Amino acid sequence: MPDPRIEALKERAWREVAAINQALAEGLIDEDEWHEAMAALIKPAHGGDAVTWEASRGLVAEALDGSGTFLDVGCAASGILMESVHRWGAAKGLSIEPYGLDIVPESVRLARLRLPHWAHRIYSGNIRTWRPPGHRFDLALMRPEYAPPGRLVRRLFWLDGG
């Protein structure tokens, strides 16, 4: 069982996430139902300001060590990480071509409206079953809560085009 003191330091909804993970582990739900439950938690949870955003996600810029493609799994913040990675890359003299995938269709529509020049790069789908658009990604970011426990690494390795 997770240590409540550590869990309390995590983002909101950790108790709900733990219950969903437990239901999957016990076979009470399958992976599709896990993703549906997580989408229901994620959908209303977005918020914050620019300062908080830069402080919490700015470390991604450190991982940009060459030009290439970037996949944001869980781009539900209306594509803002896609924009940020593109900007952070340019500041380092890199050409970053961002793509996004999200399980919440409403978030995908919002990101496509906000970023019409990248609308064709923003996909709606479940990371477990989604098929990339015919090429590999040089860098992908996926937070652990976007895939069932124990299935994250296996799926991200598949996204390399193999």
Phi, psi and omega in degrees: 000137180297150177287118182301330179294321178286316181300326181294339179278348181281172178298169180304158175075015181297327179294318178295318178297317179299319179294320178294316179298319179296318179298321177294314181299326181273359179077014179283335175226158176261182184294325177298317179292326176300312181295322177298316179295319179293320178299321179296326177286319186288320187312308182271004194267000187280146179174182179116176180239178185297322181295314179298319180301307182300320181293322184273334184244348183302336179295341177299327180302328180296332181281347181281101183244007177188160178292153177157198182263149182226128177252122175261103177274116185096045184282025188297346178282042177059027177085010185295326178291324176302312178299315183296315180297321177299314180294314180297320178298313180301322179296336178261008181077022182250153174255105180253124178258103186275148174228158179222149176223132177217149182275346182260107183304324179297323178291322177297315179299318179297314180298319179295322177292318180291326186235066185300331179290343177243010184306322180289352179255003183249118188246149172255127180175173180260123183306333181292327185241354184292141177250124180300160186282041174089009176212166178268162178253139179285329180213137176227142176239124177218120177288147185303330182286358180268003176217148179302148180306137177083359183243357185295303186298315181304315183289319181293326176296326178296325183294350179285005176100356182281000000 
